[in-house]
Amino acid sequence: MANNFNDAQISLTDATLTDVYTATNKSLVIAGTFANTGTTAMNISIQKYDSSATASKYIFKDVSLPSGSSLTLPKIVLQTSDKIQAQTDDASGNCDIHLQLLTDVS
């Protein structure tokens, strides 16, 4: 199986937990940025959903993200059907998310 580079982008539009990326094969998040596009500070939480355990674990929980700033995600291994999920406390979401991925990792 060949390794493939890919990316995923999403803008959060409300304060609900949102699936950012779902792995279709074993994948590696090699970089990720979460940018506050609003005019006020927000808190952001980022989770990894482990499909084999049917449970989510926090990567970051309620991290303060001032207006105009960003947060960088560490490298994360995803098995098939695992997810990266994000949520802000901003009713309008106001967060742009960019993930750089290595997919089909063997």
C-alpha positions as CSV (number, residue, x, y, z in Angstrom):
1,M,0.0,0.0,0.0
2,A,1.4,3.4,-1.0
3,N,1.6,6.4,1.4
4,N,-0.4,9.4,0.2
5,F,-0.4,13.0,1.3
6,N,-3.7,14.6,1.8
7,D,-5.3,17.5,3.6
8,A,-8.6,18.3,5.2
9,Q,-10.2,21.7,6.0
10,I,-13.3,22.6,7.8
11,S,-14.8,25.8,9.4
12,L,-16.7,25.3,12.6
13,T,-20.1,27.1,12.4
14,D,-21.5,26.5,15.9
15,A,-20.6,25.3,19.4
16,T,-21.3,21.6,18.8
17,L,-18.7,18.7,18.7
18,T,-17.8,18.4,15.0
19,D,-16.0,15.6,13.1
20,V,-13.0,17.2,11.4
21,Y,-11.6,14.1,9.8
22,T,-12.5,10.4,9.7
23,A,-9.7,8.0,8.7
24,T,-10.7,5.5,5.9
25,N,-7.4,3.7,6.4
26,K,-4.5,3.9,8.9
27,S,-3.4,7.6,8.7
28,L,-1.1,10.0,10.4
29,V,-2.0,13.6,11.1
30,I,1.4,15.2,10.5
31,A,0.4,18.8,11.1
32,G,-2.7,20.7,12.1
33,T,-3.8,24.3,12.7
34,F,-6.9,25.6,14.5
35,A,-7.4,29.4,13.9
36,N,-9.7,31.7,15.8
37,T,-11.4,33.8,13.0
38,G,-13.7,35.6,15.4
39,T,-13.3,38.9,17.2
40,T,-13.3,37.5,20.7
41,A,-11.4,34.9,22.6
42,M,-12.8,31.4,22.7
43,N,-12.1,28.0,24.3
44,I,-11.4,25.1,22.0
45,S,-11.4,21.3,22.8
46,I,-9.9,18.8,20.4
47,Q,-10.5,15.0,20.7
48,K,-9.5,11.8,19.1
49,Y,-12.3,9.3,18.7
50,D,-11.0,5.7,18.9
51,S,-13.4,3.6,17.0
52,S,-12.1,0.3,18.4
53,A,-12.7,1.4,21.9
54,T,-15.8,3.5,21.0
55,A,-14.5,6.3,23.1
56,S,-13.1,9.8,22.7
57,K,-10.0,11.2,24.5
58,Y,-9.0,14.8,24.7
59,I,-5.9,16.1,23.0
60,F,-6.6,19.6,24.2
61,K,-9.5,20.6,26.5
62,D,-10.9,24.1,26.9
63,V,-7.7,25.8,25.7
64,S,-8.0,29.6,25.4
65,L,-7.6,30.8,21.9
66,P,-7.5,34.6,21.6
67,S,-8.9,36.4,18.6
68,G,-6.6,36.1,15.6
69,S,-4.4,33.4,17.1
70,S,-4.0,29.7,16.3
71,L,-3.2,26.4,18.0
72,T,-1.0,23.7,16.5
73,L,-1.9,20.0,16.7
74,P,0.8,17.4,17.4
75,K,1.3,14.3,15.3
76,I,-1.5,11.8,15.8
77,V,-1.9,8.2,14.5
78,L,-5.4,7.2,13.4
79,Q,-6.6,3.7,12.7
80,T,-9.4,3.0,10.3
81,S,-12.6,4.8,11.4
82,D,-10.8,6.9,14.1
83,K,-11.8,10.6,14.0
84,I,-10.4,14.0,15.0
85,Q,-13.2,16.1,16.5
86,A,-13.3,19.7,17.6
87,Q,-15.6,22.0,19.5
88,T,-15.5,25.7,20.6
89,D,-17.5,27.6,23.1
90,D,-18.3,30.2,20.5
91,A,-22.0,30.0,19.3
92,S,-20.8,30.9,15.8
93,G,-17.9,28.5,15.8
94,N,-15.5,31.0,14.3
95,C,-12.7,28.5,13.9
96,D,-10.9,27.4,10.7
97,I,-9.2,24.0,10.9
98,H,-6.5,22.6,8.6
99,L,-5.0,19.1,8.8
100,Q,-2.1,17.8,6.8
101,L,-2.3,14.0,6.5
102,L,-0.3,11.0,5.5
103,T,-2.9,8.4,4.5
104,D,-2.8,4.7,3.7
105,V,0.1,4.2,6.1
106,S,1.3,0.7,6.3
